[in-house]
């Protein structure tokens, strides 16, 4: 169904015939750490996340998994050792 609260006319999985079914009945605005993300969309009521109704909960335990402006850092192997067989296969690509 289309949203009738904040994002008028946009499709929303939380809209029902009785209204918004999300916790609190309305989407929440983006937090400061969402600035620069490609998923943030401006509506008449303010800036909202296009992927999740409550962005603050996504940032509660670390980095939001929807954040397009954050790049992940490379993981290091244990003790700096690399399996030579796997390294040769990677080099052949």
C-alpha positions as MATLAB code, in Angstrom:
seq = 'XXXXXXXXXXXXXXXXXXXXXXXXXXXXXXXXXXXXXXXXXXXXXXXXXXXXXXXXXXXXXXXXXXXXXXXXXXXXXXXXXXXXXXXXXXXXX';
ca = [
       0.000    0.000    0.000;
       0.983    3.605   -0.374;
       1.967    5.679    2.653;
      -0.533    8.219    3.939;
       1.449    9.647    6.887;
       4.932   10.965    6.083;
       5.777    9.675    2.600;
       2.523   10.432    0.803;
       2.066    8.327   -2.323;
       5.207    6.191   -1.836;
       4.891    2.395   -1.427;
       5.321    1.233    2.167;
       5.269   -2.317    3.585;
       3.929   -1.063    6.933;
       0.751    0.583    5.612;
      -2.529   -1.235    6.146;
      -6.149   -0.256    5.620;
      -6.228    0.970    9.248;
      -3.107    3.145    8.830;
       0.578    2.784    9.589;
       1.333   -0.522   11.312;
       4.932    0.364   12.265;
       5.861    0.832   15.942;
       4.730    4.343   16.789;
       2.601    4.676   13.663;
       5.049    6.892   11.775;
       8.535    6.779   10.232;
      11.321    8.530   12.134;
      13.675   11.128   10.665;
      17.278   10.281    9.863;
      20.017   10.761   12.469;
      23.200   12.804   12.038;
      25.257    9.770   11.045;
      22.963    9.242    8.028;
      24.133   12.498    6.389;
      25.576   11.730    2.977;
      23.784    8.416    2.501;
      22.192    7.785   -0.905;
      19.112    6.282    0.736;
      18.052    9.467    2.560;
      15.096   11.137    0.861;
      13.583   14.556    1.498;
       9.825   14.855    2.000;
       7.647   17.767    3.136;
       8.067   16.741    6.778;
      11.888   16.404    6.614;
      14.595   13.871    5.695;
      13.777   10.169    5.992;
      15.517    6.899    5.175;
      14.204    5.221    2.050;
      15.129    1.744    3.294;
      14.179    1.642    6.982;
      11.505    3.430    9.068;
      13.663    4.043   12.173;
      17.329    4.751   11.283;
      18.456    5.297   14.893;
      17.997    1.593   15.657;
      20.225    0.639   12.724;
      23.079    2.728   14.172;
      22.589    1.477   17.753;
      24.916   -1.536   17.459;
      27.520   -0.045   15.130;
      27.413    0.914   11.475;
      24.093    0.777    9.636;
      24.095   -2.025    7.070;
      22.178    0.191    4.631;
      24.695    3.076    4.826;
      25.982    3.777    1.329;
      28.418    6.469    2.468;
      30.404    4.157    4.780;
      32.984    1.826    3.280;
      34.036   -1.333    5.062;
      37.640   -1.877    6.026;
      39.594   -4.913    4.889;
      39.819   -7.778    7.299;
      43.215   -9.111    8.264;
      44.160  -12.738    8.494;
      45.352  -14.388   11.690;
      48.998  -13.685   12.441;
      49.470  -12.256    8.958;
      49.777  -15.738    7.435;
      48.171  -16.506    4.114;
      47.533  -19.941    2.697;
      49.917  -20.175   -0.302;
      47.505  -22.325   -2.303;
      44.694  -19.798   -1.927;
      47.087  -16.921   -2.659;
      48.178  -18.527   -5.935;
      44.561  -19.044   -6.980;
      43.747  -15.408   -6.221;
      46.750  -14.269   -8.226;
      45.648  -16.317  -11.242;
      42.364  -14.405  -11.570;
];
